[in-house]
Amino acid sequence: MPQVMVIIAALCWGFIAVFVKKLTSYGFTEMEIVTIRTTSALILTIPLVLVQKDPTILKISPKHIPYFFGTGVLSIAFFNWCYFTAMNKMSISLAVMLLYTSPAFVAILSVFFLKEHMNQRKIAAIAATIIGCSMIALAGGSTDNEWSFIGFMIGLGAGLGYALYSIFGKLALQYYESFTITFYTFVVATACLLPFFPFWKKLHGLPLEAWVYMIGLGFVPTVLAYLLYTVGLRKMESSKAAILATVEPIAAVMVGVLLFSETILLVQVIGALFILSSVVIVSNVRKPSQQWYEKRTS
């Protein structure tokens, strides 16, 4: 059932904090964890490449490499670093709330880069996001509980990076299939990150549990989530899938509260609802042709 697949994919994304927190406890930095995610995801994607019936699906033009630099580095690498850092500086709950400011960023960026028109729905989505972020910020500023101004700004950076995938992804989709974009996104991200963040130097002496979490990070909230989301999206509208995928922040908040004993203020919950409402508003103006990349490969 496509709806179930999309919801399970969103749950996989929502549980990413478990992997991030565990790997952080083993001494990996946020950028090293990003590199682990892109590298393991690339390795796990290779079998999918080998079973492709059309070999031309991996053929790309050198002049389009900037698109994949945009999806791989400016989006995937940047957004993951911001998201993971925000989790460690504040809380999982606040980090995922700020991640979902991305529809507002998409609405704004699409006007400049995709020449789309600003309409009343997009303005309403942006306004709802601003109100929600203001409530989260003001509530956090009134207490020291799991709050960091730097973390808040970095969390907004996650929303921006998340949005950039939609921009660069749509540009690339004019020439390539979604699988091609996904594969080269991981290739470029891994190639750019691996030389500068050699996480493998810390692998010696790590317990089996750490290896499980490293592989799990690349599989559960990345490759598996991507596969489930794309399969589900083939049989339903992207706008409905985007709304169903809001299960992700709910799952992430539950993970933070139940597994990591985080607290969340009522006013922050209300702010989160304002932010999530922007997803519903914007999804109603998206065209079905805008594929799974508008959610994320992350």
C-alpha positions in Angstrom: 0.0 0.0 0.0 1.7 3.3 -1.1 0.5 5.3 1.9 2.0 2.8 4.3 5.3 2.9 2.4 5.5 6.6 2.7 4.7 6.6 6.4 7.3 3.9 7.1 9.9 6.0 5.1 9.0 9.0 7.2 9.5 6.9 10.4 12.9 5.8 9.1 13.9 9.5 8.7 12.4 10.3 12.1 14.7 7.7 13.8 17.9 9.2 12.4 18.7 10.9 15.7 19.3 7.4 17.3 22.1 6.8 14.9 23.5 10.3 15.2 23.5 10.4 19.0 25.1 6.9 19.2 27.9 7.8 16.7 28.5 11.0 18.5 29.0 9.1 21.7 31.7 7.1 19.9 33.7 10.2 19.3 32.7 11.0 15.7 32.1 14.7 14.8 29.0 15.9 13.0 30.8 16.2 9.7 32.3 12.7 10.1 28.9 11.4 10.7 27.7 13.1 7.5 30.6 11.5 5.6 29.7 8.1 7.1 26.1 8.5 5.9 27.0 9.5 2.3 29.7 6.9 2.0 27.7 4.0 3.4 24.7 5.1 1.4 26.8 5.1 -1.8 28.1 1.6 -1.1 24.6 0.3 -0.4 23.4 1.9 -3.6 25.9 0.2 -5.8 23.9 -3.1 -6.0 21.0 -1.1 -7.2 23.2 0.3 -10.0 24.3 -3.2 -11.0 20.7 -4.4 -11.5 19.7 -1.5 -13.7 18.5 -2.7 -17.1 19.3 0.5 -18.9 23.0 1.3 -18.7 22.5 4.8 -20.1 20.7 5.8 -16.9 24.2 6.6 -15.4 25.4 8.6 -18.3 25.6 12.3 -17.5 27.1 15.4 -19.2 30.1 17.1 -17.5 28.3 20.5 -17.9 25.6 19.2 -15.5 28.1 18.3 -12.7 27.3 21.6 -10.9 23.7 20.3 -10.4 25.1 17.3 -8.5 27.5 19.5 -6.6 24.4 21.4 -5.5 22.5 18.4 -4.5 25.4 16.5 -3.0 27.5 19.2 -1.2 25.4 22.4 -1.0 22.3 20.4 0.0 23.0 16.9 1.4 26.3 17.6 3.1 25.3 21.0 4.4 21.9 20.2 5.5 23.0 17.0 7.3 25.8 18.8 9.1 23.4 21.5 10.2 20.7 19.0 11.3 23.1 16.8 13.2 24.8 19.8 14.9 21.5 21.3 15.9 20.5 17.9 17.5 23.7 18.0 19.6 23.5 21.7 20.5 19.8 21.8 21.4 17.5 18.8 21.2 16.2 16.4 18.6 12.7 18.0 18.9 13.8 21.5 18.2 16.2 20.5 15.4 13.5 18.6 13.5 11.1 21.5 13.9 13.6 23.9 12.3 14.3 21.4 9.6 10.7 21.7 8.4 11.2 25.4 7.6 12.3 24.1 4.2 9.0 24.6 2.4 9.2 28.3 3.1 12.8 28.4 1.8 11.7 26.5 -1.3 8.9 29.0 -1.9 11.4 31.9 -1.7 14.2 30.3 -3.6 12.0 29.0 -6.4 11.1 32.6 -7.3 14.7 33.5 -7.9 16.1 30.2 -9.3 13.2 28.5 -11.0 11.3 31.6 -12.0 8.2 30.5 -10.3 5.6 33.0 -9.2 4.9 34.0 -5.6 1.2 33.5 -4.8 -1.0 33.8 -1.8 -0.5 30.2 -0.7 3.3 30.5 -0.7 3.1 33.8 1.2 0.8 32.1 3.8 3.3 29.3 4.1 6.2 31.7 4.7 4.2 33.6 7.2 3.2 30.4 9.1 6.9 29.4 9.2 8.0 32.8 10.5 5.4 32.7 13.2 6.3 29.2 14.2 10.1 30.0 14.3 9.4 33.1 16.3 7.5 31.1 18.9 10.2 28.5 19.2 12.9 31.2 19.4 11.1 33.3 22.0 10.2 30.3 24.1 13.8 29.0 24.0 15.1 32.5 24.8 13.1 32.6 28.0 14.7 29.4 29.4 18.1 27.7 29.3 16.4 24.4 28.8 17.9 22.7 25.8 18.3 26.0 24.0 21.1 27.5 22.0 21.0 30.6 19.8 23.8 29.2 17.7 22.0 25.9 17.5 18.8 27.7 16.5 20.6 29.4 13.6 22.3 26.2 12.5 18.8 24.5 12.6 17.5 27.1 10.2 20.5 26.3 8.0 19.3 22.7 7.9 16.0 23.9 6.6 17.8 26.0 3.9 20.0 23.0 2.9 17.0 20.7 2.8 15.3 23.2 0.5 18.3 23.4 -1.8 17.8 19.8 -2.8 14.4 20.7 -4.3 16.0 23.6 -6.3 19.0 21.7 -7.7 17.0 18.5 -8.0 14.4 20.1 -10.1 17.0 21.6 -12.4 18.7 18.2 -12.8 15.3 16.5 -13.4 15.0 18.3 -16.7 17.7 16.0 -18.0 17.9 12.9 -15.8 15.9 10.3 -13.9 15.5 10.5 -10.2 17.7 7.4 -9.6 20.5 9.1 -11.6 20.3 12.2 -9.5 20.3 10.2 -6.3 23.3 8.1 -7.3 25.5 11.0 -8.4 24.4 13.1 -5.4 26.0 10.4 -3.2 29.0 10.1 -5.5 29.8 13.8 -5.4 29.1 14.2 -1.7 31.3 11.3 -0.8 34.1 12.4 -3.2 34.1 15.9 -1.7 33.8 14.9 2.0 35.9 11.7 2.3 39.4 13.3 1.8 38.7 16.0 4.4 36.9 13.9 7.0 38.7 10.6 7.3 36.4 8.9 9.8 38.1 5.6 9.0 41.0 6.7 11.2 38.7 6.2 14.2 37.5 2.8 13.2 40.3 0.8 14.9 39.1 -0.7 18.2 35.4 0.3 17.7 32.9 -2.3 19.1 30.6 -4.1 16.8 27.7 -1.9 18.0 29.4 1.1 16.4 29.7 -0.7 13.1 26.0 -1.6 13.3 25.1 2.1 13.8 27.4 3.2 10.9 25.9 0.7 8.5 22.4 1.4 9.8 22.8 5.1 9.2 23.4 4.5 5.6 20.6 1.9 5.3 17.6 2.7 7.5 17.1 6.5 7.2 18.8 6.8 3.8 18.6 3.9 1.3 15.6 2.1 2.8 13.7 5.3 3.4 14.5 6.5 -0.2 13.3 3.2 -1.7 10.1 3.1 0.3 9.3 6.7 -0.4 9.9 6.5 -4.2 7.9 3.2 -4.5 5.0 4.8 -2.6 5.2 8.0 -4.6 4.8 6.2 -7.9 1.2 5.3 -6.9 0.1 8.6 -5.3 0.4 12.3 -5.7 3.5 14.0 -4.4 1.4 16.6 -2.5 -0.3 13.7 -0.5 3.1 12.0 0.1 4.6 15.3 1.4 1.8 15.6 3.9 2.1 12.0 5.0 5.8 12.5 5.4 5.1 14.9 8.3 5.0 11.8 10.4 8.8 12.3 10.5 8.9 15.2 12.9 6.3 13.5 15.1 8.5 10.4 15.2 11.6 12.5 15.9 10.0 14.3 18.8 8.9 11.0 20.3 12.4 9.7 20.0 13.8 12.7 21.7 11.2 12.6 24.6 11.1 8.8 25.1 14.7 7.7 24.4 16.7 10.8 25.3 14.4 12.3 28.1 14.1 15.6 26.3 11.4 18.1 27.2 9.4 20.4 24.9 7.4 23.4 25.9 3.7 23.8 24.9 4.5 27.1 23.0 7.1 25.2 21.0 4.6 22.6 20.1 2.3 25.3 18.8 5.2 26.8 16.9 5.9 23.4 15.4 2.3 23.1 14.2 2.6 26.5 12.5 5.7 25.3 10.7 4.1 22.0 9.7 1.1 23.8 8.4 3.4 25.4 5.8 4.1 21.9 4.4 0.3 21.3 3.9 -0.1 24.8 2.3 2.8 24.5 -0.1 2.1 20.8 -1.0 -1.3 21.9 -2.3 0.4 24.0 -5.0 3.0 21.5 -6.0 2.6 19.6 -9.3 2.6 15.8 -9.4 5.7 16.0 -11.7 7.8 17.2 -8.8 9.1 13.8 -7.7 10.3 12.4 -4.4 13.4 14.7 -4.4 11.1 17.4 -3.0 11.1 15.5 0.2 14.7 14.6 0.4 17.4 12.0 0.0 18.9 12.4 3.2 
